[in-house]
Amino acid sequence: MSTASRVVNPGPRQANGLETATMIWDKSHEWKLRSTCSVWSEKDRKVAVYECIEEHTSAPGNADAYLKFKADGCCTMRCGTLSHSSVRQDRAGLPLDLSRIARNPSHGMESSIPTLESIENAAAVLSASPIHRTPVLTSESLSALAPDGTTLLFKAENLQKGGAFKIRGATYAVSKLSPSELAKGVITHSSGNHAQALAIAAKAKGAKAYIVMPETSAVIKKNATKGYGAEVILSPPLAEDRERVCEEVRQRTGAYFIPPYDHYDIITGQGTAVLEMITQAKELGKPLDALVVQVGGGGLLAGSSIVAKAHGIPIYAAEPELADDCFRGFESGTRVERVSTTTVADGLRTPVGVRNFDIIRKNVEGVITVSERQIVMAQKLVWERMKMVIEPSAAVGVAVVLFSEKWKSSGITGNVGVLWSGGNVDLDAPMSWTVIKG
Amino acid sequence: MSTASRVVNPGPRQANGLETATMIWDKSHEWKLRSTCSVWSEKDRKVAVYECIEEHTSAPGNADAYLKFKADGCCTMRCGTLSHSSVRQDRAGLPLDLSRIARNPSHGMESSIPTLESIENAAAVLSASPIHRTPVLTSESLSALAPDGTTLLFKAENLQKGGAFKIRGATYAVSKLSPSELAKGVITHSSGNHAQALAIAAKAKGAKAYIVMPETSAVIKKNATKGYGAEVILSPPLAEDRERVCEEVRQRTGAYFIPPYDHYDIITGQGTAVLEMITQAKELGKPLDALVVQVGGGGLLAGSSIVAKAHGIPIYAAEPELADDCFRGFESGTRVERVSTTTVADGLRTPVGVRNFDIIRKNVEGVITVSERQIVMAQKLVWERMKMVIEPSAAVGVAVVLFSEKWKSSGITGNVGVLWSGGNVDLDAPMSWTVIKG
């Protein structure tokens, strides 16, 4: 075996008798015979301990390199990836302090604030799932309506599985559950798109999904959620009511709670959309000069902002005037905890989450609001000129780049990326632009 | 110069003193010094005569090979393409008998029934225009509603320039006009999509377009046509009224008449959509087993049927029950000359053209009709599941493969291609499926 950078094992012991858990797959190490390593298994949601059965050096990023271990029931493990199929059980045989491990930045559920690297890892996980790499679309007609010198690029998450980007976070979060957790099912409360997303992600894993939805959700969203095999429980529309009903069902069923946005795994998963978009824009020969992403709970915006910041692309939040909690929080520096609104952008009726707000504050250049009329005009233009069904929430970013005076006066031009969140519209109801007049 | 296959010049003289016109760019010839050749110029719409100024062999298909000619004002001409930029004038200086040349299968406007080869040539012409290569889309959700074993593929001509396939035929027909013809403008009568298409195609060539539209056309179509710089003239809705008004304007302006469907160049241009689709389906690893194309005037269906037949792919026509002239004509063997209908599929309210009917009869396996309710249900499903705005006419083929008992009993499965004609819908009017109830 070749010599390597440095010897990291054995490391200091943890209180529970395990070695310091080590991310063996992302560093170059020289492994001594019988050196041990404890690794958090995302799949099984527990720590497994390995003992090295051969002196060797790990080769990170090389999928053909294997680390050789002696562990309970397994002996090899692929290096350079997150695939741990041979992890079976905890050698110590002790109940692990999961909450403590979960706080360890290196491991497990909601381990730390997402980074570009963790979002790239999530993209690798999602690429092995049925999630679509949605297209990036351009429109001469719409670009001509934006400030001079602008080329608009749209990430079409309305064409995503379930009709919205939400499947990304849901699938990533579900991918981290153990078989015993999956057996009890998952639960969430959602105004719609996250509901469907979690239903799909759970079904893909053969797990039951309990979905608490506000009575005011669009019929199409309720029906679609049931259609994916989920159990739908209706609640009053206010956020606190939804949370209460959700907690009641959770306690009754033991289902694992996956919130719609205020969760690092959700943020990580949602960040993969902009990650893809940045690559696709380059492939089109139109690398992004700026990004505009709408904000409701802030799962998508927070994830997007981490990726954008790391790539040096300025990112702006787009929000309805009627649900401007993020705007007010951003300006004052203090998160606004509640919002009660009937904005047509029904996916954005929630306040920004705690984790989300902290991330957004650090990474976003500014928050720009638009009127209800601007939102529905933008929505109609996309339907008419691009022949794409997008929901009002998805039109909020479009409205910013087409109609906002604040955006125009910012002087931002070039290749501007706008993310369409989804396309789930109640097609039996009158179209929004026929209801909201100027 | 190398020796070549055979000497073809000089050939027999025509009555007007010209050599027999020869397609010099698609044969291997040995050219003797001073041999002459008369060539129909599609661009200038006249015959030019060339005299060979160097003994040589033409190399067809090789864009780097030149034929050397002595002609009036020019001396070289690219071989292997249809580009004739150096053709200036008729050496004989005589008015040419264009009508006679137009009947010559080798040359000029509407020279003969389209073939796979002529449609492939048209595709090459269109590929140099701003026309889009629209995507081919699949949908697990819709395929699951079709007969078992079916994978549906949709050619999304709703994403085409002008929002419909019609730009193909219009652009190809306009590409054949001379500068003097273009100076007088072009004229047509159309229920909508051909109108916009011709307006766009004319504008691209700097020519004026006169468009006779029925008063009953969708507002969005009238406005879009005007938006492309065309002069819109309204007429009563019946086909004969439109034709009368069109002829009046044509005589007053001298504009060149390009009909919406009953014309070989239009048929040739429209055929390029299915040509692309066959290639794209192969690229997706889903080569087509059958095709379903809706029929109104029959420009698209006729062109598609020639391509399908040549590729050995069975093709079926889809038609609204309320406008079933093609179905009745197909069954009886005699074209139905008139149709008066208010079908929701407003692009299909015209009778099948004369040229179109002859081609369709020879190539199409059968005509399948669907009800108004089936059309709007199919339209809604595409909007809801695929997030694509398609017009009712575009949903007629979808309705056949999803809802027709006749289709189901045909037993056709595998990769079934359906062509969406367009996506021009009046978004301020109530959606069709909310108006036409089951």
Interface residues (C-beta under 8 A of the other chain):
Chain A: N158 L159 G163 I220 K380 W383 E384 M386 K387 M388 V389 I390 G423 L427 D428 P430 M431 W433 T434
Chain B: N158 L159 G163 I220 K380 W383 E384 M386 K387 M388 V389 I390 G423 L427 D428 P430 M431 W433 T434
